[in-house]
Amino acid sequence: MAPGFERKGIGSILLAEACACLKSAGIGRAWLTTDPNTRAERFYRAAGWEHVGEKDNELLFERSL
């Protein structure tokens, strides 16, 4: 999220819309990666994504849609 637009709920709305689009396309699970110890990591955890491992020094998260 660009500075100045953080903490306004925009990221949550975008993530929810992306998940809804994937679900409507018949996708049942989604995965994403992010760097450890970042606001993004905390954001995904708070949004219900489960940490399932690491790959290439990034955290791997998974979620049912």
Backbone as CSV, one residue per row, in Angstrom:
resi,resn,N_x,N_y,N_z,CA_x,CA_y,CA_z,C_x,C_y,C_z
1,MET,0.853,-1.158,0.000,0.000,0.000,0.000,0.905,1.229,0.000
2,ALA,0.574,2.180,-0.830,1.359,3.408,-0.933,1.212,4.230,0.352
3,PRO,2.309,4.858,0.790,2.206,5.735,1.960,1.104,6.775,1.746
4,GLY,0.425,7.085,2.811,-0.681,8.021,2.717,-2.027,7.323,2.542
5,PHE,-1.986,6.063,2.100,-3.207,5.290,1.927,-3.274,4.111,2.887
6,GLU,-2.260,3.981,3.741,-2.231,2.905,4.707,-3.230,3.161,5.829
7,ARG,-3.685,2.056,6.433,-4.577,2.102,7.600,-5.910,2.795,7.332
8,LYS,-6.386,2.671,6.100,-7.687,3.230,5.747,-8.667,2.146,5.335
9,GLY,-8.246,0.875,5.457,-9.117,-0.237,5.102,-9.061,-0.631,3.635
10,ILE,-8.261,0.075,2.851,-8.191,-0.196,1.412,-7.603,-1.579,1.150
11,GLY,-6.536,-1.918,1.845,-5.915,-3.228,1.659,-6.871,-4.359,2.002
12,SER,-7.629,-4.191,3.064,-8.598,-5.215,3.456,-9.666,-5.393,2.391
13,ILE,-10.125,-4.300,1.833,-11.139,-4.362,0.777,-10.566,-5.036,-0.475
14,LEU,-9.353,-4.648,-0.846,-8.728,-5.249,-2.028,-8.493,-6.742,-1.842
15,LEU,-8.011,-7.139,-0.673,-7.768,-8.551,-0.409,-9.082,-9.332,-0.429
16,ALA,-10.116,-8.798,0.179,-11.417,-9.476,0.184,-11.948,-9.624,-1.242
17,GLU,-11.797,-8.609,-2.058,-12.268,-8.661,-3.449,-11.475,-9.687,-4.251
18,ALA,-10.149,-9.721,-4.051,-9.321,-10.707,-4.750,-9.738,-12.126,-4.349
19,CYS,-9.965,-12.348,-3.064,-10.395,-13.672,-2.605,-11.768,-14.027,-3.172
20,ALA,-12.666,-13.063,-3.227,-13.999,-13.307,-3.781,-13.913,-13.661,-5.266
21,CYS,-13.054,-12.992,-5.996,-12.882,-13.291,-7.426,-12.327,-14.695,-7.620
22,LEU,-11.343,-15.063,-6.817,-10.782,-16.412,-6.910,-11.846,-17.461,-6.587
23,LYS,-12.610,-17.208,-5.533,-13.648,-18.145,-5.126,-14.704,-18.288,-6.215
24,SER,-15.121,-17.195,-6.816,-16.134,-17.262,-7.869,-15.610,-17.961,-9.121
25,ALA,-14.297,-18.036,-9.265,-13.685,-18.748,-10.391,-13.488,-20.233,-10.070
26,GLY,-13.940,-20.654,-8.900,-13.858,-22.061,-8.535,-12.597,-22.458,-7.791
27,ILE,-11.814,-21.477,-7.371,-10.594,-21.755,-6.609,-10.988,-21.962,-5.146
28,GLY,-10.501,-23.028,-4.544,-10.874,-23.334,-3.165,-9.866,-22.903,-2.120
29,ARG,-8.583,-22.797,-2.533,-7.521,-22.376,-1.610,-6.617,-21.404,-2.336
30,ALA,-6.046,-20.502,-1.552,-5.114,-19.525,-2.121,-3.841,-19.511,-1.285
31,TRP,-2.754,-19.156,-1.916,-1.450,-19.046,-1.262,-0.845,-17.704,-1.602
32,LEU,-0.022,-17.206,-0.694,0.735,-15.985,-0.953,2.009,-16.020,-0.131
33,THR,2.953,-15.184,-0.494,4.195,-15.067,0.266,4.435,-13.614,0.629
34,THR,5.191,-13.417,1.701,5.604,-12.081,2.108,6.880,-12.198,2.932
35,ASP,7.574,-11.107,3.064,8.772,-11.094,3.896,8.387,-11.237,5.362
36,PRO,9.239,-11.877,6.157,8.950,-12.015,7.583,9.109,-10.688,8.331
37,ASN,8.413,-10.600,9.458,8.514,-9.440,10.364,8.150,-8.130,9.695
38,THR,7.080,-8.140,8.920,6.623,-6.933,8.233,5.172,-6.649,8.608
39,ARG,4.711,-5.468,8.267,3.299,-5.145,8.460,2.435,-6.069,7.618
40,ALA,2.937,-6.444,6.430,2.190,-7.356,5.567,1.971,-8.697,6.267
41,GLU,2.995,-9.206,6.932,2.843,-10.468,7.657,1.738,-10.339,8.706
42,ARG,1.769,-9.296,9.473,0.745,-9.092,10.512,-0.649,-8.925,9.885
43,PHE,-0.700,-8.222,8.767,-1.969,-8.007,8.052,-2.578,-9.337,7.617
44,TYR,-1.781,-10.204,6.978,-2.300,-11.482,6.498,-2.702,-12.388,7.649
45,ARG,-1.927,-12.405,8.707,-2.304,-13.209,9.874,-3.643,-12.729,10.440
46,ALA,-3.797,-11.414,10.573,-5.038,-10.847,11.110,-6.225,-11.119,10.193
47,ALA,-5.951,-11.274,8.896,-7.015,-11.535,7.922,-7.361,-13.022,7.832
48,GLY,-6.733,-13.849,8.665,-7.078,-15.255,8.714,-6.224,-16.184,7.875
49,TRP,-5.147,-15.666,7.302,-4.240,-16.518,6.531,-3.374,-17.320,7.498
50,GLU,-3.120,-18.584,7.148,-2.339,-19.471,7.999,-0.908,-19.610,7.480
51,HIS,0.044,-19.398,8.359,1.454,-19.585,8.004,1.703,-21.084,7.873
52,VAL,2.126,-21.508,6.663,2.304,-22.942,6.414,3.741,-23.317,6.073
53,GLY,4.643,-22.341,6.035,6.029,-22.668,5.754,6.814,-21.476,5.250
54,GLU,8.002,-21.768,4.748,8.872,-20.735,4.190,9.384,-21.202,2.834
55,LYS,9.625,-20.250,1.958,10.199,-20.545,0.649,11.016,-19.346,0.218
56,ASP,12.264,-19.596,-0.157,13.148,-18.530,-0.636,13.196,-17.349,0.324
57,ASN,13.321,-17.639,1.618,13.401,-16.619,2.669,12.140,-15.783,2.815
58,GLU,11.021,-16.284,2.324,9.737,-15.616,2.499,8.794,-16.551,3.241
59,LEU,7.810,-15.975,3.908,6.791,-16.752,4.599,5.714,-17.142,3.601
60,LEU,5.261,-18.378,3.689,4.191,-18.881,2.822,2.915,-18.982,3.649
61,PHE,1.855,-18.349,3.148,0.564,-18.355,3.804,-0.456,-19.018,2.895
62,GLU,-1.479,-19.615,3.537,-2.519,-20.331,2.815,-3.868,-20.008,3.470
63,ARG,-4.925,-20.058,2.643,-6.252,-19.796,3.184,-7.314,-20.469,2.338
64,SER,-8.314,-21.034,3.000,-9.493,-21.529,2.292,-10.330,-20.338,1.849
65,LEU,-10.928,-20.460,0.692,-11.733,-19.351,0.178,-13.206,-19.608,0.309
